[in-house]
Amino acid sequence: MMIRTILAVVLGGAAGTLANAAAAALFLNPDLFARLAAVPNRYAIGILFAAALPIIYRLIRGPAGAVVALLLLTLAPSLLAKLGLGAMTAWTTVLALNFVYALVTLIVYRLVVGGRR
């Protein structure tokens, strides 16, 4: 069970990070995919944020857990990007791209973990 949860966090965080890079390439600049997808630190940060999912689902049951997870996985990376890393992109763009990360991360996490909480 613990291995499955760890696998879900790692796969979810990595898939979300890759989806974020793909969305940036699709909506902003196609050259961004190669630059963003090849940075290992982005995957580490994505997996670190995804590590909050088991805690969220442990504390908040049902659909409310998914809503809280989407909010946290959208807002926390956005705050890090804008305030910590000094991203020059507009807030709306950063929030939209990180929502893609959050949604894909959550979907992959739930698929790997399965029906159990």
N, C-alpha and C positions, 0 to 999 in steps of 0.2 A: 504494500500500500504506500509506504513511504517512497519507494523507488518510483512508483507511478506518479506520485505527486511531484517529485523532483524533475522527472522527465517532462511532465506537463508544463512546469514552470520554464524549463530551459527551451523546450520546443515552442511554447507560446511566445516567450520573449524574443526568441530569434525570428520566428515567423512574423511577428508584429513589426520588428525592426526592418525586416526585408520589405514588408508591405509599405511601411512608411517611406522607404527609399524609392519604391516603385511609384507611389503616389506623388512624391516630389518630382520624379522624372516625368510622370504623365502630365501633371498640371503646371509645373513651373519650367523645367528645363531638362530635356532628355539626357544631357551630359551629367546630371546630378546622380543618376543611378549608379554609374560606375564609381563615382567618388564616394557616395554615401554607403553603398553596399559593401565596400571593401575595407571599411574601418572597424577593426575588432572591438575598439572601445565602445562603439555604439551598441554592439550586441551585448556587451557586459552590462551596460546601463539598462538596456531593454530587459534583460533577464533579471537584474536587480529590482526593477520596478515590478516585474511580473511576480516576484517572490511575495508580494503583498496579497496575491489572490487567495492562497490557502487560508491566510489569516482572516481576510474579509469574509470568505464563505463559512469560516468557523464561527464568526461573530454574528453575521447577518444572514439569515436563512431566506430562501425563496427568491423571487424576482428583485426584491430590494437589494440583495447582495450583488446582483448583476449591475444594477443601476449605480450603486456605490463604486463598484469596480470600474465601470466605464468612466465615471467622473474622476476618480483618483488617477486612473491610467491616462486620462487626457490632460488633466490639470497639472499633475506633478512633473511630467516631462516637459510640459510647456513652460512652467515656471523655471525649471532648470535651464532650458534652452535660452529663454529670454533674459533672465536675471543672473544666472550663474555663468552661462557660456557666451552671453552677449550676441545672440542671434539677431541679425539685422532685418529679418523677415517680419512682416506685419503680424500682430497678435492673431488676427483671424486666420491667417494662413498657418501659423504655428499650431493653433488649436485644431484646425481642420486636419492637418497632417498627423497630429498626435491622436486625434480621434480614430483615424485609420489604424494606427498602431494599437490603440486600446481595443478596438473591435476585433481585429484579427487575433490579438493576444488572447482575449477572452474566449473567442470561438475555439481556437486550438486548445487552450487549457481545458475547456469543458469537454471537448471531444476526447482528449487523452485520458482525463480523469474519469469520464463516464458519468453515470447517474448518481454516484455517491458524492457526498459533500466532503 
